[in-house]
Amino acid sequence: MRKLWFIALCGMSVLQANAQNHFRESTQAPFAVTVGLGVSAFTAPHLNDYINSYAQPMPEQRLDEFVSVAEYFVMPEVKVAPDWSVAVEYSFLPNLHQIGERSDASQYDFEYKVHMPTAMLHRIVTGMGYHFKFGGGVGYYVATFDQTVHAYGVKERFHASGVGVKFAAVGDTQFDDTFYGSISVDLRWGFLGEFRNEAGIAHERRSETTARMQFFSIGLKFGVMIQF
């Protein structure tokens, strides 16, 4: 976790240093698109407990409370007032846990993918060659959960969906009239409920806890923004 904050502080320092090299005040065009990727400290306590209870891993393979996951995103944004913009962000978060020896039939694979479209509202602070944006939003998230038990050659897929909430701080530094570098820090909560199969039947409880997707994440993301 300390590494995430250290990288964030270094990134913000670079943004400010680059911004000071511009001699005119930055302006934000009516429409922009930001794309990028990042890393999030992610915790889904109910799902972690389910995996640890079901697979009974060795101590060194047990899932920690927080795990590091990659996150990919694209965010079109429209300026609706001098200091305000609205955006629709789509983020994709995949993760795979493999428990047991890969060459052993006792291996378990637990893979989840979370699709996170979020409607955002940003307050914009504009300076010499940079923008700072602060805001938040809500969305409707969808997750898939694939569980493979190699000993039986069985793979099952389940789905969950529900409300998500996000708060973010974003810094954009200008490189030319239309091209910006972007760094952001965000907090996100997801309340997706129990995993169910295609027929709508809840994931069978086979351990001490139920497989459900309720999560919290702290993300650090890097990207580029293009203005139109």
ChimeraX commands (.cxc) that place a marker at each C-alpha (Angstrom):
marker #1 position 0.00,0.00,0.00 radius 0.5
marker #1 position 2.88,2.40,0.82 radius 0.5
marker #1 position 4.32,1.79,-2.65 radius 0.5
marker #1 position 1.04,2.92,-4.24 radius 0.5
marker #1 position 1.07,6.22,-2.36 radius 0.5
marker #1 position 4.78,6.77,-3.08 radius 0.5
marker #1 position 4.21,6.26,-6.83 radius 0.5
marker #1 position 1.19,8.59,-6.70 radius 0.5
marker #1 position 3.17,11.36,-5.01 radius 0.5
marker #1 position 6.02,11.00,-7.51 radius 0.5
marker #1 position 3.57,11.07,-10.39 radius 0.5
marker #1 position 1.85,14.20,-9.15 radius 0.5
marker #1 position 5.25,15.89,-8.73 radius 0.5
marker #1 position 6.12,15.06,-12.34 radius 0.5
marker #1 position 2.78,16.45,-13.52 radius 0.5
marker #1 position 3.34,19.72,-11.68 radius 0.5
marker #1 position 6.93,20.02,-12.98 radius 0.5
marker #1 position 5.80,19.46,-16.56 radius 0.5
marker #1 position 2.92,21.89,-16.18 radius 0.5
marker #1 position 5.28,24.66,-15.08 radius 0.5
marker #1 position 7.07,24.41,-18.43 radius 0.5
marker #1 position 4.00,25.80,-20.23 radius 0.5
marker #1 position 3.62,29.56,-20.48 radius 0.5
marker #1 position -0.07,29.77,-21.17 radius 0.5
marker #1 position -3.07,28.77,-19.15 radius 0.5
marker #1 position -4.49,25.38,-20.04 radius 0.5
marker #1 position -8.03,25.21,-21.37 radius 0.5
marker #1 position -10.23,22.18,-21.58 radius 0.5
marker #1 position -11.99,21.52,-24.88 radius 0.5
marker #1 position -15.68,20.58,-24.86 radius 0.5
marker #1 position -14.92,16.90,-25.48 radius 0.5
marker #1 position -12.04,14.65,-24.41 radius 0.5
marker #1 position -11.21,10.96,-24.13 radius 0.5
marker #1 position -8.83,9.44,-21.58 radius 0.5
marker #1 position -7.46,5.89,-21.85 radius 0.5
marker #1 position -5.02,4.09,-19.62 radius 0.5
marker #1 position -4.27,1.40,-17.10 radius 0.5
marker #1 position -3.28,1.10,-13.50 radius 0.5
marker #1 position -3.00,-1.05,-10.43 radius 0.5
marker #1 position -5.52,-1.33,-7.60 radius 0.5
marker #1 position -5.32,-2.67,-4.08 radius 0.5
marker #1 position -8.48,-4.77,-4.12 radius 0.5
marker #1 position -10.34,-6.57,-1.37 radius 0.5
marker #1 position -13.46,-8.75,-1.71 radius 0.5
marker #1 position -13.71,-10.30,1.76 radius 0.5
marker #1 position -16.63,-12.67,1.10 radius 0.5
marker #1 position -15.05,-14.03,-2.09 radius 0.5
marker #1 position -11.62,-14.38,-0.50 radius 0.5
marker #1 position -13.12,-16.27,2.44 radius 0.5
marker #1 position -15.01,-18.54,0.05 radius 0.5
marker #1 position -11.88,-19.37,-1.99 radius 0.5
marker #1 position -9.74,-20.00,1.10 radius 0.5
marker #1 position -12.42,-22.18,2.66 radius 0.5
marker #1 position -13.24,-24.14,-0.49 radius 0.5
marker #1 position -9.73,-24.85,-1.78 radius 0.5
marker #1 position -8.07,-25.25,1.64 radius 0.5
marker #1 position -4.73,-23.88,0.34 radius 0.5
marker #1 position -1.36,-24.16,2.05 radius 0.5
marker #1 position -0.61,-21.12,4.26 radius 0.5
marker #1 position 1.64,-19.54,1.64 radius 0.5
marker #1 position -1.17,-19.74,-0.97 radius 0.5
marker #1 position -3.97,-18.33,1.13 radius 0.5
marker #1 position -5.42,-15.10,-0.22 radius 0.5
marker #1 position -4.48,-11.96,1.68 radius 0.5
marker #1 position -7.08,-9.39,2.63 radius 0.5
marker #1 position -5.83,-7.07,-0.15 radius 0.5
marker #1 position -4.48,-8.24,-3.50 radius 0.5
marker #1 position -2.93,-6.21,-6.34 radius 0.5
marker #1 position -4.92,-6.28,-9.56 radius 0.5
marker #1 position -4.55,-4.61,-12.96 radius 0.5
marker #1 position -7.30,-2.28,-14.20 radius 0.5
marker #1 position -7.90,-0.94,-17.70 radius 0.5
marker #1 position -10.13,2.03,-18.49 radius 0.5
marker #1 position -11.48,4.42,-21.12 radius 0.5
marker #1 position -13.36,7.61,-20.24 radius 0.5
marker #1 position -15.08,9.98,-22.69 radius 0.5
marker #1 position -15.81,13.34,-21.05 radius 0.5
marker #1 position -17.88,16.41,-21.95 radius 0.5
marker #1 position -17.45,19.87,-20.44 radius 0.5
marker #1 position -20.87,21.24,-19.41 radius 0.5
marker #1 position -19.78,24.43,-17.62 radius 0.5
marker #1 position -16.52,26.40,-17.19 radius 0.5
marker #1 position -15.60,24.40,-14.10 radius 0.5
marker #1 position -17.63,21.20,-14.51 radius 0.5
marker #1 position -17.65,18.13,-16.74 radius 0.5
marker #1 position -19.54,14.87,-16.98 radius 0.5
marker #1 position -17.96,11.58,-18.03 radius 0.5
marker #1 position -18.79,7.94,-18.53 radius 0.5
marker #1 position -15.91,5.70,-17.50 radius 0.5
marker #1 position -15.65,2.04,-18.42 radius 0.5
marker #1 position -13.15,0.07,-16.35 radius 0.5
marker #1 position -12.28,-3.60,-16.64 radius 0.5
marker #1 position -10.70,-5.50,-13.76 radius 0.5
marker #1 position -9.61,-9.14,-14.31 radius 0.5
marker #1 position -7.96,-11.41,-11.76 radius 0.5
marker #1 position -7.00,-15.08,-11.49 radius 0.5
marker #1 position -6.12,-17.12,-8.41 radius 0.5
marker #1 position -4.53,-20.52,-8.97 radius 0.5
marker #1 position -4.29,-22.71,-5.88 radius 0.5
marker #1 position -2.37,-25.98,-5.80 radius 0.5
marker #1 position 0.40,-27.30,-8.01 radius 0.5
marker #1 position -0.10,-26.54,-11.70 radius 0.5
marker #1 position 0.97,-30.06,-12.66 radius 0.5
marker #1 position -1.33,-31.61,-10.08 radius 0.5
marker #1 position -4.96,-32.61,-10.66 radius 0.5
marker #1 position -5.80,-31.03,-7.30 radius 0.5
marker #1 position -5.30,-27.52,-8.71 radius 0.5
marker #1 position -8.15,-25.00,-8.42 radius 0.5
marker #1 position -8.57,-21.97,-10.67 radius 0.5
marker #1 position -10.71,-19.06,-9.48 radius 0.5
marker #1 position -11.05,-16.25,-12.03 radius 0.5
marker #1 position -13.21,-13.16,-11.78 radius 0.5
marker #1 position -13.71,-10.27,-14.17 radius 0.5
marker #1 position -15.50,-7.06,-13.16 radius 0.5
marker #1 position -16.99,-4.65,-15.72 radius 0.5
marker #1 position -17.46,-1.22,-14.16 radius 0.5
marker #1 position -19.27,1.47,-16.19 radius 0.5
marker #1 position -19.60,4.60,-14.06 radius 0.5
marker #1 position -21.26,7.97,-14.69 radius 0.5
marker #1 position -18.97,10.66,-13.25 radius 0.5
marker #1 position -19.26,14.36,-12.36 radius 0.5
marker #1 position -15.99,16.34,-12.11 radius 0.5
marker #1 position -15.12,19.72,-10.64 radius 0.5
marker #1 position -12.28,21.21,-12.73 radius 0.5
marker #1 position -9.47,23.43,-11.45 radius 0.5
marker #1 position -7.42,24.86,-14.35 radius 0.5
marker #1 position -3.88,26.20,-14.15 radius 0.5
marker #1 position -0.82,26.92,-16.27 radius 0.5
marker #1 position -0.57,23.78,-18.40 radius 0.5
marker #1 position -2.62,21.47,-16.20 radius 0.5
marker #1 position -6.08,20.49,-14.96 radius 0.5
marker #1 position -7.01,19.05,-11.59 radius 0.5
marker #1 position -10.35,17.26,-11.47 radius 0.5
marker #1 position -12.19,16.01,-8.40 radius 0.5
marker #1 position -15.44,14.11,-8.41 radius 0.5
marker #1 position -17.40,10.95,-8.08 radius 0.5
marker #1 position -20.14,8.90,-9.58 radius 0.5
marker #1 position -22.24,5.76,-9.57 radius 0.5
marker #1 position -22.69,2.86,-11.96 radius 0.5
marker #1 position -24.09,-0.60,-12.42 radius 0.5
marker #1 position -21.33,-3.23,-12.30 radius 0.5
marker #1 position -21.31,-6.78,-13.67 radius 0.5
marker #1 position -18.92,-9.56,-12.63 radius 0.5
marker #1 position -18.27,-13.11,-13.81 radius 0.5
marker #1 position -16.74,-15.81,-11.63 radius 0.5
marker #1 position -15.24,-18.96,-13.18 radius 0.5
marker #1 position -14.40,-21.85,-10.90 radius 0.5
marker #1 position -12.38,-24.79,-12.26 radius 0.5
marker #1 position -11.68,-27.98,-10.31 radius 0.5
marker #1 position -9.03,-29.84,-12.30 radius 0.5
marker #1 position -9.44,-33.09,-10.37 radius 0.5
marker #1 position -12.92,-33.50,-11.87 radius 0.5
marker #1 position -12.43,-31.54,-15.09 radius 0.5
marker #1 position -15.32,-29.27,-14.07 radius 0.5
marker #1 position -15.60,-25.58,-14.89 radius 0.5
marker #1 position -18.53,-23.48,-13.71 radius 0.5
marker #1 position -19.42,-19.86,-14.49 radius 0.5
marker #1 position -21.47,-17.54,-12.31 radius 0.5
marker #1 position -22.56,-13.89,-12.56 radius 0.5
marker #1 position -23.28,-11.07,-10.12 radius 0.5
marker #1 position -24.37,-7.48,-10.66 radius 0.5
marker #1 position -25.16,-4.43,-8.60 radius 0.5
marker #1 position -24.41,-0.83,-7.75 radius 0.5
marker #1 position -20.91,0.64,-7.64 radius 0.5
marker #1 position -19.66,3.98,-6.27 radius 0.5
marker #1 position -16.42,5.78,-7.13 radius 0.5
marker #1 position -14.56,8.91,-5.95 radius 0.5
marker #1 position -11.46,10.15,-7.79 radius 0.5
marker #1 position -8.81,12.87,-8.00 radius 0.5
marker #1 position -7.24,13.37,-11.43 radius 0.5
marker #1 position -4.30,15.43,-12.64 radius 0.5
marker #1 position -3.84,16.15,-16.37 radius 0.5
marker #1 position -0.63,17.79,-17.60 radius 0.5
marker #1 position -0.45,19.37,-21.05 radius 0.5
marker #1 position 2.08,18.28,-23.70 radius 0.5
marker #1 position 0.56,20.10,-26.67 radius 0.5
marker #1 position -2.75,21.70,-27.66 radius 0.5
marker #1 position -4.70,18.42,-27.64 radius 0.5
marker #1 position -2.53,15.84,-25.84 radius 0.5
marker #1 position -2.26,15.42,-22.06 radius 0.5
marker #1 position -0.71,12.96,-19.66 radius 0.5
marker #1 position -3.04,11.82,-16.86 radius 0.5
marker #1 position -2.64,10.34,-13.40 radius 0.5
marker #1 position -5.45,9.58,-10.95 radius 0.5
marker #1 position -6.13,8.11,-7.54 radius 0.5
marker #1 position -9.56,6.65,-6.81 radius 0.5
marker #1 position -11.62,4.87,-4.20 radius 0.5
marker #1 position -14.29,2.43,-5.35 radius 0.5
marker #1 position -16.98,0.31,-3.68 radius 0.5
marker #1 position -18.99,-2.44,-5.37 radius 0.5
marker #1 position -22.16,-4.07,-4.03 radius 0.5
marker #1 position -22.90,-6.88,-6.48 radius 0.5
marker #1 position -24.39,-9.58,-4.28 radius 0.5
marker #1 position -24.32,-13.36,-4.68 radius 0.5
marker #1 position -23.01,-15.10,-7.76 radius 0.5
marker #1 position -25.66,-16.97,-9.76 radius 0.5
marker #1 position -25.55,-19.23,-12.80 radius 0.5
marker #1 position -27.26,-18.66,-16.16 radius 0.5
marker #1 position -30.51,-20.07,-14.79 radius 0.5
marker #1 position -30.48,-17.57,-11.94 radius 0.5
marker #1 position -29.69,-20.20,-9.31 radius 0.5
marker #1 position -27.40,-18.99,-6.55 radius 0.5
marker #1 position -23.91,-20.42,-6.28 radius 0.5
marker #1 position -24.19,-23.53,-4.13 radius 0.5
marker #1 position -22.72,-23.13,-0.71 radius 0.5
marker #1 position -19.96,-25.72,-0.53 radius 0.5
marker #1 position -17.92,-24.18,2.23 radius 0.5
marker #1 position -18.35,-22.03,5.31 radius 0.5
marker #1 position -19.14,-18.92,3.29 radius 0.5
marker #1 position -21.03,-17.95,0.15 radius 0.5
marker #1 position -19.39,-16.68,-3.04 radius 0.5
marker #1 position -20.47,-13.05,-3.43 radius 0.5
marker #1 position -18.88,-9.93,-4.88 radius 0.5
marker #1 position -18.76,-7.05,-2.46 radius 0.5
marker #1 position -15.50,-5.15,-2.77 radius 0.5
marker #1 position -13.45,-2.07,-2.01 radius 0.5
marker #1 position -10.45,-0.86,-4.01 radius 0.5
marker #1 position -7.84,1.91,-4.00 radius 0.5
marker #1 position -6.55,2.53,-7.49 radius 0.5
marker #1 position -3.59,4.37,-9.02 radius 0.5
marker #1 position -3.96,4.89,-12.79 radius 0.5
marker #1 position -1.89,6.38,-15.59 radius 0.5
marker #1 position -3.16,7.34,-19.02 radius 0.5
marker #1 position -3.32,9.85,-21.83 radius 0.5
marker #1 position -6.07,12.34,-22.61 radius 0.5
marker #1 position -6.87,13.60,-26.09 radius 0.5
marker #1 position -9.02,16.72,-26.53 radius 0.5
marker #1 position -11.27,17.32,-29.51 radius 0.5
marker link #1:1,2 radius 0.2
marker link #1:2,3 radius 0.2
marker link #1:3,4 radius 0.2
marker link #1:4,5 radius 0.2
marker link #1:5,6 radius 0.2
marker link #1:6,7 radius 0.2
marker link #1:7,8 radius 0.2
marker link #1:8,9 radius 0.2
marker link #1:9,10 radius 0.2
marker link #1:10,11 radius 0.2
marker link #1:11,12 radius 0.2
marker link #1:12,13 radius 0.2
marker link #1:13,14 radius 0.2
marker link #1:14,15 radius 0.2
marker link #1:15,16 radius 0.2
marker link #1:16,17 radius 0.2
marker link #1:17,18 radius 0.2
marker link #1:18,19 radius 0.2
marker link #1:19,20 radius 0.2
marker link #1:20,21 radius 0.2
marker link #1:21,22 radius 0.2
marker link #1:22,23 radius 0.2
marker link #1:23,24 radius 0.2
marker link #1:24,25 radius 0.2
marker link #1:25,26 radius 0.2
marker link #1:26,27 radius 0.2
marker link #1:27,28 radius 0.2
marker link #1:28,29 radius 0.2
marker link #1:29,30 radius 0.2
marker link #1:30,31 radius 0.2
marker link #1:31,32 radius 0.2
marker link #1:32,33 radius 0.2
marker link #1:33,34 radius 0.2
marker link #1:34,35 radius 0.2
marker link #1:35,36 radius 0.2
marker link #1:36,37 radius 0.2
marker link #1:37,38 radius 0.2
marker link #1:38,39 radius 0.2
marker link #1:39,40 radius 0.2
marker link #1:40,41 radius 0.2
marker link #1:41,42 radius 0.2
marker link #1:42,43 radius 0.2
marker link #1:43,44 radius 0.2
marker link #1:44,45 radius 0.2
marker link #1:45,46 radius 0.2
marker link #1:46,47 radius 0.2
marker link #1:47,48 radius 0.2
marker link #1:48,49 radius 0.2
marker link #1:49,50 radius 0.2
marker link #1:50,51 radius 0.2
marker link #1:51,52 radius 0.2
marker link #1:52,53 radius 0.2
marker link #1:53,54 radius 0.2
marker link #1:54,55 radius 0.2
marker link #1:55,56 radius 0.2
marker link #1:56,57 radius 0.2
marker link #1:57,58 radius 0.2
marker link #1:58,59 radius 0.2
marker link #1:59,60 radius 0.2
marker link #1:60,61 radius 0.2
marker link #1:61,62 radius 0.2
marker link #1:62,63 radius 0.2
marker link #1:63,64 radius 0.2
marker link #1:64,65 radius 0.2
marker link #1:65,66 radius 0.2
marker link #1:66,67 radius 0.2
marker link #1:67,68 radius 0.2
marker link #1:68,69 radius 0.2
marker link #1:69,70 radius 0.2
marker link #1:70,71 radius 0.2
marker link #1:71,72 radius 0.2
marker link #1:72,73 radius 0.2
marker link #1:73,74 radius 0.2
marker link #1:74,75 radius 0.2
marker link #1:75,76 radius 0.2
marker link #1:76,77 radius 0.2
marker link #1:77,78 radius 0.2
marker link #1:78,79 radius 0.2
marker link #1:79,80 radius 0.2
marker link #1:80,81 radius 0.2
marker link #1:81,82 radius 0.2
marker link #1:82,83 radius 0.2
marker link #1:83,84 radius 0.2
marker link #1:84,85 radius 0.2
marker link #1:85,86 radius 0.2
marker link #1:86,87 radius 0.2
marker link #1:87,88 radius 0.2
marker link #1:88,89 radius 0.2
marker link #1:89,90 radius 0.2
marker link #1:90,91 radius 0.2
marker link #1:91,92 radius 0.2
marker link #1:92,93 radius 0.2
marker link #1:93,94 radius 0.2
marker link #1:94,95 radius 0.2
marker link #1:95,96 radius 0.2
marker link #1:96,97 radius 0.2
marker link #1:97,98 radius 0.2
marker link #1:98,99 radius 0.2
marker link #1:99,100 radius 0.2
marker link #1:100,101 radius 0.2
marker link #1:101,102 radius 0.2
marker link #1:102,103 radius 0.2
marker link #1:103,104 radius 0.2
marker link #1:104,105 radius 0.2
marker link #1:105,106 radius 0.2
marker link #1:106,107 radius 0.2
marker link #1:107,108 radius 0.2
marker link #1:108,109 radius 0.2
marker link #1:109,110 radius 0.2
marker link #1:110,111 radius 0.2
marker link #1:111,112 radius 0.2
marker link #1:112,113 radius 0.2
marker link #1:113,114 radius 0.2
marker link #1:114,115 radius 0.2
marker link #1:115,116 radius 0.2
marker link #1:116,117 radius 0.2
marker link #1:117,118 radius 0.2
marker link #1:118,119 radius 0.2
marker link #1:119,120 radius 0.2
marker link #1:120,121 radius 0.2
marker link #1:121,122 radius 0.2
marker link #1:122,123 radius 0.2
marker link #1:123,124 radius 0.2
marker link #1:124,125 radius 0.2
marker link #1:125,126 radius 0.2
marker link #1:126,127 radius 0.2
marker link #1:127,128 radius 0.2
marker link #1:128,129 radius 0.2
marker link #1:129,130 radius 0.2
marker link #1:130,131 radius 0.2
marker link #1:131,132 radius 0.2
marker link #1:132,133 radius 0.2
marker link #1:133,134 radius 0.2
marker link #1:134,135 radius 0.2
marker link #1:135,136 radius 0.2
marker link #1:136,137 radius 0.2
marker link #1:137,138 radius 0.2
marker link #1:138,139 radius 0.2
marker link #1:139,140 radius 0.2
marker link #1:140,141 radius 0.2
marker link #1:141,142 radius 0.2
marker link #1:142,143 radius 0.2
marker link #1:143,144 radius 0.2
marker link #1:144,145 radius 0.2
marker link #1:145,146 radius 0.2
marker link #1:146,147 radius 0.2
marker link #1:147,148 radius 0.2
marker link #1:148,149 radius 0.2
marker link #1:149,150 radius 0.2
marker link #1:150,151 radius 0.2
marker link #1:151,152 radius 0.2
marker link #1:152,153 radius 0.2
marker link #1:153,154 radius 0.2
marker link #1:154,155 radius 0.2
marker link #1:155,156 radius 0.2
marker link #1:156,157 radius 0.2
marker link #1:157,158 radius 0.2
marker link #1:158,159 radius 0.2
marker link #1:159,160 radius 0.2
marker link #1:160,161 radius 0.2
marker link #1:161,162 radius 0.2
marker link #1:162,163 radius 0.2
marker link #1:163,164 radius 0.2
marker link #1:164,165 radius 0.2
marker link #1:165,166 radius 0.2
marker link #1:166,167 radius 0.2
marker link #1:167,168 radius 0.2
marker link #1:168,169 radius 0.2
marker link #1:169,170 radius 0.2
marker link #1:170,171 radius 0.2
marker link #1:171,172 radius 0.2
marker link #1:172,173 radius 0.2
marker link #1:173,174 radius 0.2
marker link #1:174,175 radius 0.2
marker link #1:175,176 radius 0.2
marker link #1:176,177 radius 0.2
marker link #1:177,178 radius 0.2
marker link #1:178,179 radius 0.2
marker link #1:179,180 radius 0.2
marker link #1:180,181 radius 0.2
marker link #1:181,182 radius 0.2
marker link #1:182,183 radius 0.2
marker link #1:183,184 radius 0.2
marker link #1:184,185 radius 0.2
marker link #1:185,186 radius 0.2
marker link #1:186,187 radius 0.2
marker link #1:187,188 radius 0.2
marker link #1:188,189 radius 0.2
marker link #1:189,190 radius 0.2
marker link #1:190,191 radius 0.2
marker link #1:191,192 radius 0.2
marker link #1:192,193 radius 0.2
marker link #1:193,194 radius 0.2
marker link #1:194,195 radius 0.2
marker link #1:195,196 radius 0.2
marker link #1:196,197 radius 0.2
marker link #1:197,198 radius 0.2
marker link #1:198,199 radius 0.2
marker link #1:199,200 radius 0.2
marker link #1:200,201 radius 0.2
marker link #1:201,202 radius 0.2
marker link #1:202,203 radius 0.2
marker link #1:203,204 radius 0.2
marker link #1:204,205 radius 0.2
marker link #1:205,206 radius 0.2
marker link #1:206,207 radius 0.2
marker link #1:207,208 radius 0.2
marker link #1:208,209 radius 0.2
marker link #1:209,210 radius 0.2
marker link #1:210,211 radius 0.2
marker link #1:211,212 radius 0.2
marker link #1:212,213 radius 0.2
marker link #1:213,214 radius 0.2
marker link #1:214,215 radius 0.2
marker link #1:215,216 radius 0.2
marker link #1:216,217 radius 0.2
marker link #1:217,218 radius 0.2
marker link #1:218,219 radius 0.2
marker link #1:219,220 radius 0.2
marker link #1:220,221 radius 0.2
marker link #1:221,222 radius 0.2
marker link #1:222,223 radius 0.2
marker link #1:223,224 radius 0.2
marker link #1:224,225 radius 0.2
marker link #1:225,226 radius 0.2
marker link #1:226,227 radius 0.2
marker link #1:227,228 radius 0.2
view
